[in-house]
Amino acid sequence: MTLKLGGIRARLWIATALPAMLVIGLLVVGFASRYGERMADALKDRAIASARQLGSAAEFMLFAGDREGLIRLAEAAMRSDAQLRAVIIYNAQGQVRASVGQPMSQMPRLDGALQVVTGKNLLVAQPIYPTAVPVDDPYAPPMAGAARVAKAQVLGYAVLEMSMLTLEQQRRELLTWSLATAAGGLLLAGILASVIASVVTAQIGRINRVVVQVGRGHLDSRVEAERAGILRPLAVGINLMIARIATTQEELQQQIEHATQELRVQKDAAEQAARTDALTGVASRRAFTEAAEAEMQRAIRYRTELSLLIMDLDHFKAVNDTYGHMTGDAVLVSFAQTVLQQVRSVDLVARLGGEEFVVLLPNISAERSQALAERIREAVDEHMLMVDGKPLRYTVSVGVAQFDPRELSLSVWLARADSALYRAKAEGRNCVRIDEIPMG
């Protein structure tokens, strides 16, 4: 059975293009009508605002009978707006006090109310009233604290005649633009409808051919799901039915999640290994550097004390040469455990490399850090490691340095601690030396 794709394509084109064309036409007509009305309203509002501004400026000149001033005022108003054809100022009796331009409309009614007349031109007549002033009447009853206002009389009228030619030109341009937009939209809608109809019918045709082949017994046929477009779910379903795929999407997702979890565990283990010394179990040099820089920033921000111990086992090379590297490793492990027993939980013990270790001491003074260094030195001196049934003793030299916020450098701080350690080595080993912060 073969589908007739021509009829399907025509129906798809009509179903796609017709609604779009109707919507575009309605939107364009509505937009043009609404925007045209708004342009007219905006012109009226501008004319009324200009008339009110002119009336306010002419108030005193009308009251004082300054005709020359009124003429200058009318000329200035005329120059301020290119659409003004005429500006006329009347007094309260309807006599012209100033006139500029060539009025083409009949004189409006001067009855004390705002007049707006729309015709070939826009005519606005704005009555001019004196500014209301508070009046104190000692014989009037009190009005809840409000001031009485003197009754105002009309001083005259400000009349503006504004050309509608610009508005009509704008409306024509808007109509032209709207028609062009509608034509472009309709053309685009037709093209898109044709493309959609062709694409969909092509997809249906490919699926239909595969179904026909499967009906004839060709079970190796497959629908190209990548080219199925919006019919991709149907194509995938047909392929699944033909191939009888055993693995479902849920099983595949579970496999992906399991593999992701294994990768995450491996990543965490690798990061932990990078932050821990494999032999002694204390922190690595990298972990110490990160922690030290963070503690330095905290000490600067909160103005807390921070100390550093740098320790080096005395004559460790002789231990390796005499007893072997396995015994040397045992000494390093023993030393690390001894140090861990002496420090606080907030302190960080790390191995910098070889037989050199460091202890980061937050919130501790120089005196207390020196005392802790002495306890560590004594504990190491008293500790005894049995090697082949014989006791093995070893000692440690310690350099102490207090953090100086003025340095802002871990390397400089370590260098000062290392200098104190060098002095401890030079002065007989198995001792503690502290590096004083230079006064500045």
N, C-alpha and C positions, 0 to 999 in steps of 0.2 A: 504494500500500500504506500503510495507516494502522495505527499501533501501538495496542494496547489499554492505555491508561495506567492503568486502574483496578487491574488485576492487578499491574502494576509497582509502583504506590503501596503496595499491601498488603504485597507481599514486602519492599519497602524498609523499611516501618514495622517489620515483624517482625525483620528483620535488624539494624535499628538499636536498637530498644527492648529486645529480649529480653536480649542480653548485658549491657546497662547495668543492667537490673533485677536480674539474677542477681548481678552484681558488687556492687551496692549492698546487696542483702540479705545476702550473705556478709560483707561488710565490717562492717555494723552488728551482726550477730549475734556475729561474732568480737570486735569492739571491746567490746560489752557484757559478754561472758563474761570476756575478759581483764582489763578494767578492774575488774570486780566482784571477781575474785580478788586483784587488786593492792590493792584497798581493804581486803579482809579481812586480807591479809598485813601491810599497813601498820598496821592496828589491833593485830594481834598483836605486831608489833615495838614499837609504842608502849607496849603493856602490859608487855612484858618489860623495856623500858628504864626504865619508871617503877618496876617492882618492884626492879630492880637499884639504881636510885638510892635508893629507900627503904631497901633492905637495907644499902647502904653507909652511909647516914646513921644507921641504927639500931644499927650494930655496937657502938659504944662504950657506948650506953645499955643494950643487952642484957648486955654484959659487966659493967657497973656495977650492973645491976638497977634502973635508973632508970625505973620504970613510968610516972610522970607525964610524963617527957620523951618516952617512947614514944607515949603518948596524944596529946600535942601534935604529935608528928611525923606520926602517922596522920591527925589532923585537918587538918594543913596539906596533906598529900598528897591528901586527899579534896577540899579546896577548890580544888586546882590543876587538877583535871580534872572537867568536868561529867558525863562518862560513867561515872565510878567509882560503884559502888553500895555497895561495902564495902571497908575496908582492915583487915587483921588481921595482927598480929605475934605469932608463936609463939616460945617458947624451944626449946632443943634437945630437951626432953622432950615437946614437943607441947602445952604449956600456953599458953593465951592470955595474952599480956602487955598487949596493947592491941587494942581493937576499936572501929571506927567504922563506922556505916552498918548496913544490913540485908541480910546475906548471904542469898542464895536458893539457892545451890548447896551440895552436901555438901562437908565438909572434904576436901581432897586428901590424897594419900599424902605423908607427910613422911619420905622415905627418903634425903635428901641430894642428890637430883637435881632439876633444873629440871622443873616440871610445868606443862604448858599444856593445859587442857581446854576444848574448844569445845562449847557446847550452846546453851541459851536465852541464857545469859550466857557471857562469856569469863572463865575462871579461870586465874590464873597464880600459882604458888608458887615463890618464888625462895629457895634456901638462902642463909643468911648465914654467911660464913666470916670469921675474923679476917684482917686484912691480913698477908700474908706478909712476914717480916722476915729478913734475913740472920743466920745462926747460925755462929759460929766454933767449930769442934770441933778442939782441938789434937791429938786422937788419931786423927782421921779422915785417910785418905790424901788427897794433893792431887788436885784435880779440874780440872787445866788452868787454874787461876786463877779458876774460877767459885766463887761463894759458895754454901754449903749453905743450904737454906731449911727452917725448922722446919715439921714436919708440922702442918697446920691441922685443927682439929675444927669441926664445925658449931656455930654459936652459936644459931641459930634460923632462922626462916623469915619472909619477907615475902610475904603473900598479898593479891592484888588481885582483886576481882571487878568486871568492867567490863560495862556494858550493851551489848547488841547491837542495841538498837532504832534507834539513830542509823544504824548500818551498814545495817540492813534498809531504813530510810527512804531512804538514799542509793542503795541498789540499785534500789528502786522508781522513784526519780526518774531514775536512769540508764536503766532499761528504758523508762520513758515517753518520755524524750528520744530514745532510740535509735529507738523505734517512730515517733515523730513525724518524726525525720530520715529514716528509711527511706521513710515515706509521702511526704514532700516530695520526696525524691530520685526515687522511682518516678514521681510525678506529673510532675516536671520531665523525666525521661527520656522519658516518653510524649509530652509536648508537643514536646520537641526532635525526637523521632523523627517526629512528624507534620509538623513544619515542614520537616525535611530531606526527607522523602518528597515533600511537596507542591512544594518548590522544585525538586528534581531532576526530577520528572515534568514540571513546567512547562517546564523547560529542554529536556528531551527532546522535548516537544511542539512547541516553537518550531523546533527544528532539523529535526524530522520534516516540518513544513509546508513549510519552505524546500526540502528535498530533493524533496518531491512536486512543488513548483512548478518546480524545475529539470528534473525528469523530464518535465514537460509543455512544456518549451522556454522557460520564462521565465528567461533567463540574467541578467537584471538584479536578481534576488532576492538578498538578503543576510541572513545571520544576524546579529542584534544581539549582538555579542561581549561588550558591556558587561553584558548581562543573562544571559549564559550561565553565570555562576558557575563551578562546578568543571568544567564542560564547555567552558570557554572555549577550551582548545587545540583541541578538535574543531571548534568554531565558526570559529576562526581558520583552521584547515586547509581547511574547506569554502569559506570566502570566498576564500582564496588559490587554490584550485582553480578556482572560478568566474571570478574576475577575471583569472587568469593573471598575477599580479603578477611583474614582472621583477626588481624590486629585492629582494635577499635581506637578511636581518638583518645578515649579515657586511658587506655593502657599505655599508649604512646606518651601521653602527658605524665603519667606516673613514672615512666622510665626516665623522662627528661628531668623531673623533679629529683629522682633518686641520684642521677648523675650530677646534678647541680649541687645537691647536698654533700656528696662525696668530694667534689671540688672545693666546696666551702670549708669542709673539715681539713682537707689537705693544705689549703691556703692558711687557715688559722694555725695549724701545726707548724708550717714553715715560718710564719711570723713569730710564733713563740720560740722556735728554735733560734731565730736570728736575734732574739732579745735575751737569751739565756746562755750562759757559758756551759758548754756541753760537759766539761770535766767536773767543775765544782758546784754547779747548780745555782750560782749567784748570777746577778745581772751581767749582761755583756757590755762591751764598751759603747756600742750603739745605744742600748737602753739607758746607760748612765748619761750619755751626752744629751739625749732628749729630756730626761728627767732633770738634769742639772740646769739646762736652759730654761725649762719651765719654772723651776724653783727660783732661779735668778730673777725672772720677770715678776714672780709673786712677791719676792722679798723687796724689790724696788717699788711695787705698787702699794704694798701694805706696810712697808718700812719695818720688816721683821729681820731677825738675825739669821745667818746661814753660814755653816762651817763645812770644811772639807778635810778629810784625812786621806793621805796617800801613804801606803805601806809597802815595804819591800822586804822580803825574807833575806836574812843575813847569810852570806856564804852558801846560797842555794846551789850554785854551780858545783861546789864541793860535794854536796849531797848527791847530785846526779852522777858525778864522776865516781864517787865512792860506792854508792848503793844501787845505782842504776836509775833509769828514767821511771820505771814502775814505782819505785820507792819515792822518787821525786813527785810523781803524780799523787801518791797517797799523802805526802806532806802537804801539797796544795789543797787537797780535799779536807784534810784535818784542820788546816789553818782557816779555811773558809767557814767550817762549822764552828770553830772557836769564836771567830769574829761575830757570826750570826747570833751566838748565845749572849754576847755582850751588848749589842745595839738594841735600839727601840724598834717597834714595829713600823714606825714611820720613816726610819732610816733606810737608805738604799746601799747595799754592799754590791760592788761590781768588780770584775777582773778586767784590768786594762790590757793585760798581756803578760805572758811569762809568769814570774813570781811577784808581779806588781798588782796591788789591789787598791781600791779607793772606797771611801764611805762618805756618802752625802748626808749631812745632818741639818735638817730644817729646824728653824725656831730654837736655836741653841746658841748660847754665848761662847766666846772664845775660851773662857775659863772652864766651862762645862765640857766643851769639846776636847780641851787638853786633858781634863780628868778622865774622860772616856778613853782617850788614846792611851793613857797610862794603864787603865784597867785592861785594855786589850793586850798591851805589851806584857803586863804581868801574867795574864792568863796564858798567853803563848809561851812565856818563859817557864811557867810551871807545868805546861802540858808535856806529856811524854808519849811517844809513839813507839810501839814495839815492832821491831824488824828482825825477823829470824830469831825471836826469843830474846833480843837485846834491846834496851831502851835507846831511843833516838830523840834527842832534844834539839830544838832549833829556836832561834830568836827572830825578832822583827824590829826594824827601825821605822819610825813614824814621823811624817811631816804634817803639821797642822796649819791651815790658812783660813782666815775669816774672809767672807765675801765683802768686797768693796764696791758699793753701787756706782762709784765713779768710773770703774773700769769697763763695765758692760761687755766683758770678754771672758769666755770660759777658758780660752787658752792662756790668757794672762794669769787668771786665778790658779789654774793648774801649775803654771810655771812657778808661782810663788810657793805653792805647797811643795812642789818638787825641789825648790831651793832649800826649804826647811828640811826635807828628807835628806838632801845632800849633806847638810850640816850634821844631821844625826849620824850619817854614815862616817863622816870625817871625824867626828868626836867620839868614836869608839863603838858605834852600833848599839843595838838593843837599848835605844833611848828614844825620847820624844822631843822634838823641837818645833816651836811655833813660829810662824812668820808674822811679824807685826805689820798691820796696815800702815803704810807711810802717811804721815800727816801732811795735809796740803791745804 
